[in-house]
């Protein structure tokens, strides 16, 4: 069984096999330690195929329905941020609506996206807040990805993550979220609890698909532990 790409545990088991045609399938493995469900790399798309799918997304920053969707992350973040806060929208995509919403609210928010706004210098700066909306489920190496997000965060800063959480292994085969071929990492509520414990973070879990981590003023854990 493949090791978990998040906690590195070997206690994984095959949860579901999706038949995608007579010669194609996709496997999903559940980690019994951190509860991440992941798709092994052999079933991942290459970069060109992945970007092709992203190019089909119609995430218009001026779309009121899209903004309403993002408010589930935007509002609890804004309520907890000072007026002088600076931030980063990580994985902002071709239509960076979330950063626009923060900037319109008087907060300074930069953007970064590996395909659409690849400015590595922005990852070398630390921010008061980082938001990651509908991104982390695409990350093939979630431990390294999460560490990168924390590296961009000042002590005392907030990390807001928006991704649908799986809740039941029985319902997983019929869960529409897993059908997107670019989705390879699926988080449970307990997965976020694991991350908070590992990195010594304060965690607030919101309904449906939003969590907010707070990086403590003084580190309480070694992130490499």
C-alpha positions in Angstrom: 0.0 0.0 0.0 1.3 3.5 -0.8 2.4 5.6 2.2 0.2 8.6 3.1 1.6 11.7 1.4 0.7 13.9 4.4 1.6 12.0 7.6 3.9 9.4 5.9 2.1 6.6 7.7 2.0 3.2 6.1 -1.4 2.5 7.6 -3.3 3.1 4.4 -5.8 1.0 2.6 -7.5 1.0 -0.7 -10.9 2.7 -0.2 -12.3 2.8 -3.7 -11.5 2.0 -7.3 -13.1 4.2 -9.9 -13.5 2.5 -13.3 -13.0 5.2 -16.0 -13.2 2.9 -19.0 -12.3 -0.6 -20.1 -8.5 0.2 -19.8 -8.5 2.9 -17.2 -9.1 3.2 -13.5 -8.3 5.5 -10.6 -7.6 4.4 -7.0 -8.2 6.2 -3.7 -6.4 5.3 -0.5 -7.4 6.2 3.0 -4.9 6.9 5.7 -6.1 5.5 9.1 -3.8 7.9 11.0 -4.6 11.3 9.6 -7.7 10.4 7.6 -6.4 11.9 4.3 -7.8 10.2 1.2 -5.3 10.4 -1.7 -4.9 9.4 -5.2 -1.4 7.9 -5.9 0.8 9.8 -8.5 0.4 7.1 -11.1 -3.1 8.3 -11.6 -2.4 12.0 -11.7 -2.7 14.2 -14.8 0.4 15.8 -16.3 0.8 19.6 -16.0 -0.6 20.3 -19.5 -3.7 18.2 -19.0 -4.2 19.7 -15.6 -3.9 23.3 -16.9 -6.3 22.5 -19.7 -9.0 21.7 -17.2 -8.2 24.8 -15.1 -8.5 26.9 -18.3 -12.1 25.7 -18.6 -13.0 27.2 -15.2 -15.1 30.4 -15.4 -14.1 32.2 -12.2 -14.9 35.8 -13.1 -14.0 38.2 -10.3 -17.1 40.2 -11.1 -19.5 37.2 -10.9 -21.7 37.9 -7.9 -22.5 34.2 -7.5 -18.8 33.3 -7.4 -18.2 36.1 -4.8 -21.0 34.8 -2.7 -19.4 31.3 -2.8 -16.1 32.8 -1.6 -17.7 34.7 1.2 -17.7 31.6 3.3 -13.9 32.0 3.6 -13.7 35.8 3.1 -16.0 36.8 5.9 -14.6 34.9 8.8 -11.1 35.9 7.7 -11.9 39.6 7.5 -13.6 39.6 10.9 -10.3 38.4 12.5 -7.9 40.7 10.6 -6.7 44.2 11.5 -7.2 46.9 9.0 -3.5 47.1 8.2 -3.1 43.3 7.4 -1.4 42.2 4.2 -2.0 38.8 2.7 -1.5 36.3 -0.1 -4.1 34.5 -2.2 -2.3 31.2 -2.9 -3.5 29.4 -6.0 -5.5 32.4 -7.1 -6.3 31.0 -10.5 -7.1 32.8 -13.8 -9.8 34.9 -12.1 -8.5 36.1 -8.7 -11.8 37.1 -7.1 -10.8 36.5 -3.5 -7.8 38.9 -3.6 -10.1 41.5 -5.2 -12.5 41.1 -2.3 -9.8 41.7 0.3 -8.3 44.7 -1.6 -11.8 46.2 -1.9 -12.2 45.8 1.8 -9.0 47.9 2.4 -6.7 45.0 3.0 -3.6 44.4 0.8 -3.7 41.0 -0.9 -1.1 39.7 -3.4 -1.7 36.7 -5.6 0.3 33.6 -6.6 -0.5 30.8 -8.9 1.8 28.2 -10.4 0.1 28.5 -13.8 -1.4 31.9 -14.0 0.6 34.2 -11.7 3.9 32.5 -11.1 5.9 35.1 -9.3 8.2 33.1 -6.9 9.3 36.3 -5.1 5.9 36.6 -3.5 6.5 33.3 -1.7 9.7 34.7 -0.2 7.7 37.3 1.8 5.7 36.7 5.0 2.1 37.9 5.4 -0.4 38.5 8.1 -2.8 36.2 6.3 -2.8 33.6 3.6 -5.9 32.2 1.9 -6.1 29.0 -0.1 -9.5 28.5 -1.7 -10.3 25.3 -3.6 -6.5 24.6 -4.1 -5.3 22.1 -1.5 -7.3 19.2 -2.9 -5.1 19.6 -6.1 -1.8 19.3 -4.3 0.0 16.0 -4.9 2.4 16.6 -1.9 0.1 18.0 0.8 2.7 18.0 3.6 5.1 20.1 1.6 2.3 22.2 0.3 1.0 23.0 3.8 4.5 23.7 5.0 4.9 26.2 2.1 1.8 28.0 3.2 3.0 28.3 6.8 6.4 29.6 5.6 4.5 32.5 4.0 2.8 33.3 7.3 4.0 35.7 10.0 3.8 34.5 13.6 0.3 35.3 14.8 -1.0 35.2 11.3 -4.0 33.4 9.9 -4.2 30.7 7.2 -7.6 30.2 5.7 -8.3 27.0 3.8 -11.4 26.3 1.7 -11.9 22.7 0.5 -14.8 20.3 0.7 -14.3 17.7 3.5 -15.2 14.0 3.2 -17.4 12.8 6.0 -18.2 9.1 5.3 -16.5 6.3 3.6 -19.9 4.9 2.6 -20.8 8.1 0.8 -17.4 8.6 -0.8 -18.1 6.6 -4.0 -21.0 8.8 -4.8 -19.4 12.1 -3.7 -19.2 14.4 -6.7 -16.1 16.2 -5.5 -13.9 13.2 -6.0 -14.8 13.0 -9.7 -12.7 16.0 -10.7 -9.5 14.4 -12.2 -7.4 17.3 -10.8 -8.5 16.5 -7.2 -6.0 14.1 -5.6 -6.1 14.9 -1.9 -9.3 14.8 0.2 -9.3 16.1 3.7 -11.4 15.0 6.7 -12.1 17.2 9.7 -9.6 15.0 11.6 -7.0 15.7 8.9 -7.0 19.3 9.9 -6.9 18.4 13.5 -3.8 16.4 12.8 -2.1 19.3 11.0 -3.0 21.7 13.8 -1.4 19.3 16.3 1.7 18.6 14.2 2.5 22.2 13.6 1.3 23.7 16.9 -1.5 25.8 15.4 -4.8 27.1 16.7 -7.6 25.7 14.6 -11.2 26.9 14.0 -13.4 24.6 12.0 -16.3 26.2 10.2 -19.3 24.4 8.5 -19.0 22.7 5.2 -15.6 23.6 3.8 -13.7 26.2 5.7 -11.0 26.0 8.4 -8.8 28.7 9.7 -5.4 28.1 11.4 -3.6 30.6 13.5 0.2 30.5 13.7 1.2 31.1 17.4 3.4 34.0 18.4 5.9 31.6 19.7 6.3 28.2 18.0 5.2 25.3 20.2 6.2 22.5 17.9 9.0 21.7 15.6 7.4 21.6 12.1 9.7 18.7 11.2 8.7 16.6 14.1 
